Amino acid sequence: MIDDKLSLALSDNTEPMIVAMYDAQAEHRELGKHSHARGQLSGLRNGLLTIGTDTGAWVIPAEDAVWLPPHHPHYGWTHGAVEGWSCYIAEADCTDLPAQPRTIRCSGLLREAVLRASEWQGHDLSEEQDRVAMVILDELRTAPVEPFGLPMPSDPRLLLVARALLDDPGKRWGVDEWARWAGISERTLSRRFVAETGFTYTTWRQRARLMRALEMVAEGEAVTNVAFDLGYDSVSAFIALFKRTLGVTPSVYFQRP
């Protein structure tokens, strides 16, 4: 049944307005880069999800969701066991929805409406189902944006540095060493990082490390190992930065319902 609905969601069919699915997975899963005609809203009831595009990457915990407009190439992977849901919205019904990918805070109403829609079958919506579908669109349209993402630079030299940092966020090189490696001056690297991502190089690297930390803790890695693997001087320094950025300690973050 899931496979049939997924085939419908990824096809060019314009009906029904939404195709929603709920699925539980017991282990890590990767989705290669792809795109489709429908917009996609994805979230979790439990677990952690990473979604990336050419312009940014997001780590999605259970209380958030990620929105991807129609025809927007993306890739992703889950971390350990997850319970997740996705809602694919026909392109014609996305005209007044966000035009760029974003992470949103997912309300209980939005989550429950998508879970209700995941039970539907067929191409035609009843009047009751149509009202639930409109609730989903309204909740998505007005949902508050979550700021924890990682915009990617467009300059090829900076992009080279950014991708290397994502591959190995614990590498202890300073900005001067990265600049030499990429064939760019330190001043230009620092200035263009701010201009193209909105963050200083240091802040961008901290967020890259925190995103990887979220993934590692979700996969069962001890906080002590995470801190030292990612290049922090001490466990307390890692926990302090985690709390300063995300509002709570790692242990509390992963205990939240």
C-alpha positions in Angstrom: 0.0 0.0 0.0 2.9 2.4 0.9 4.6 1.6 -2.4 1.4 2.3 -4.4 0.8 5.7 -2.7 4.5 6.6 -3.1 4.2 5.9 -6.8 1.2 8.1 -7.0 2.9 10.9 -5.0 6.0 10.8 -7.3 4.0 10.7 -10.5 2.7 13.8 -12.5 -0.9 13.1 -11.5 -2.7 16.2 -10.4 -5.3 14.3 -8.4 -5.8 13.9 -5.5 -4.8 17.3 -4.0 -2.6 15.6 -1.4 -1.1 12.1 -1.0 -0.1 11.4 2.6 1.8 8.5 4.1 3.0 7.3 7.5 5.7 4.7 7.9 8.0 3.3 10.6 11.5 2.2 9.8 13.8 0.2 12.1 17.1 1.3 10.7 19.1 3.9 8.8 17.8 4.7 5.3 19.2 6.9 2.6 17.4 8.6 -0.3 19.5 9.7 -3.3 19.0 13.1 -4.9 15.7 13.5 -6.7 12.8 15.8 -7.4 9.1 15.5 -8.2 6.2 17.6 -9.4 4.5 17.7 -6.1 5.6 19.8 -3.1 6.6 17.7 -0.1 6.1 18.2 3.6 7.9 15.6 5.8 8.2 15.2 9.5 8.6 12.6 12.2 6.8 11.4 15.3 10.0 9.8 16.6 13.6 10.0 15.5 15.8 12.3 13.4 15.9 13.1 9.7 18.4 15.0 7.6 17.3 16.7 4.4 19.6 18.5 2.0 19.4 20.6 -1.2 21.9 22.5 -3.3 21.3 25.6 -1.2 21.1 24.2 2.4 20.8 21.3 4.8 18.5 20.7 7.7 18.4 18.3 10.6 14.8 17.7 11.5 13.8 16.5 15.0 10.3 15.2 15.8 8.7 18.5 16.6 9.7 20.1 13.3 9.0 19.4 9.6 10.6 20.3 6.3 8.9 21.8 3.3 10.2 21.3 -0.2 8.5 23.1 -3.1 7.6 21.3 -6.4 10.5 20.3 -8.7 13.1 21.1 -6.0 16.0 18.6 -6.0 16.8 17.1 -2.6 18.3 14.2 -0.8 18.0 12.8 2.7 18.6 10.1 5.2 17.2 8.9 8.6 19.2 8.2 11.7 18.4 4.9 13.3 14.8 3.9 13.9 12.2 6.5 13.0 8.4 6.9 12.7 7.8 9.4 9.9 5.2 10.9 7.7 5.1 12.8 4.3 2.5 14.8 2.6 2.8 15.4 -1.2 0.8 18.4 -2.4 -0.2 18.8 -6.1 1.7 21.5 -7.9 -1.4 23.5 -8.7 -2.2 23.8 -4.9 1.3 25.1 -4.0 1.0 28.5 -5.7 0.6 30.3 -2.3 2.8 28.1 -0.3 6.4 28.9 0.5 8.5 29.1 -2.7 11.8 28.0 -1.0 12.7 25.0 1.2 12.3 25.7 4.9 12.0 24.0 8.3 8.9 24.7 10.2 7.6 24.1 13.7 4.9 21.5 13.2 1.7 22.1 15.2 -0.2 19.2 16.7 -3.1 20.0 14.3 -0.9 19.8 11.2 0.7 16.5 12.3 -2.7 14.9 13.2 -4.3 16.1 9.9 -1.5 14.5 7.9 -1.8 11.3 9.8 -5.5 11.3 9.2 -4.9 11.9 5.5 -2.4 9.0 5.4 -5.4 6.6 5.9 -7.1 7.8 2.7 -7.2 5.7 -0.5 -8.0 6.5 -4.1 -7.9 9.6 -6.3 -11.1 11.4 -5.2 -11.5 13.3 -1.9 -14.8 13.5 -0.1 -16.1 16.8 1.3 -14.8 15.9 4.7 -11.4 14.9 3.4 -11.2 18.1 1.3 -11.7 20.1 4.5 -8.9 18.2 6.2 -6.7 18.9 3.2 -7.4 22.6 3.4 -6.4 22.5 7.1 -3.0 21.0 6.1 -2.5 23.8 3.5 -3.5 26.5 6.0 -1.2 25.2 8.7 1.7 24.9 6.4 1.1 28.4 5.0 1.1 30.0 8.5 3.6 27.8 10.3 6.5 29.5 12.1 9.9 29.0 10.4 12.5 27.2 12.5 16.0 28.9 12.0 18.2 25.8 12.6 19.5 25.1 9.1 22.7 25.4 7.2 22.6 27.6 4.1 25.3 26.7 1.5 27.5 29.2 -0.2 27.5 29.5 -4.0 31.1 30.6 -4.7 32.8 27.3 -5.8 35.8 27.9 -3.5 33.6 28.4 -0.5 31.4 25.5 -1.5 34.4 23.3 -1.5 35.2 24.3 2.0 31.6 23.9 3.2 31.3 20.4 1.8 34.7 19.4 3.3 33.5 20.7 6.7 30.2 18.7 6.4 32.2 15.6 5.6 34.5 16.1 8.5 33.1 18.7 10.9 35.6 17.7 13.6 38.7 18.8 11.5 40.7 21.3 13.6 41.8 23.5 10.7 41.5 27.3 11.2 40.0 29.6 8.7 43.6 30.5 7.4 44.3 26.8 6.6 40.9 26.3 4.9 41.6 29.5 2.8 45.0 28.2 1.7 43.5 24.8 0.8 40.7 26.4 -1.3 43.0 28.9 -3.0 41.4 32.0 -1.6 42.5 34.7 0.7 41.5 34.4 4.4 39.9 37.9 4.2 37.8 37.0 1.1 36.7 33.7 2.6 35.5 35.4 5.8 33.8 38.2 3.9 32.0 36.0 1.4 30.9 33.4 4.0 28.9 36.2 5.6 27.6 37.6 2.3 26.5 34.2 0.9 25.2 32.3 4.0 24.4 35.1 6.5 26.8 33.5 9.0 30.4 34.0 9.8 32.7 31.1 9.0 33.0 30.3 12.8 29.2 30.3 13.3 28.7 28.2 10.2 31.2 25.7 11.3 29.6 25.5 14.8 26.2 24.8 13.2 27.7 22.1 11.0 29.2 20.5 14.1 25.9 20.7 16.0 24.0 19.2 13.1 26.4 16.3 13.0 26.1 16.0 16.8 22.3 15.7 16.6 22.8 12.9 14.1 25.4 11.1 16.2 23.4 11.2 19.4 20.2 10.1 17.6 22.2 7.1 16.4 23.1 6.1 19.9 26.6 7.6 20.3 27.6 8.8 23.8 27.7 12.5 24.3 31.4 12.3 25.5 32.4 10.5 22.2 30.4 13.0 20.2 32.1 16.0 21.8 35.7 14.8 21.2 35.0 13.3 17.8 33.7 16.7 16.6 36.8 18.6 17.9 35.4 20.2 21.1 38.0 20.8 23.8 35.7 19.4 26.5 32.3 17.8 27.0 31.2 20.8 29.0 32.1 23.1 26.1 30.1 21.0 23.7 27.0 20.9 26.1 27.2 24.6 26.7 27.2 25.4 23.0 24.4 22.9 22.3 22.3 24.5 25.0 23.1 28.1 23.9 22.0 27.2 20.3 19.1 24.8 20.9 17.9 25.9 24.3 18.4 22.6 26.2 21.1 20.1 26.8 21.5 17.0 24.5 19.9 14.7 27.1 16.9 16.9 27.5 16.6 17.5 23.7 16.2 13.8 23.0 13.8 13.2 25.8 11.2 15.6 24.5 8.0 14.1 23.3 
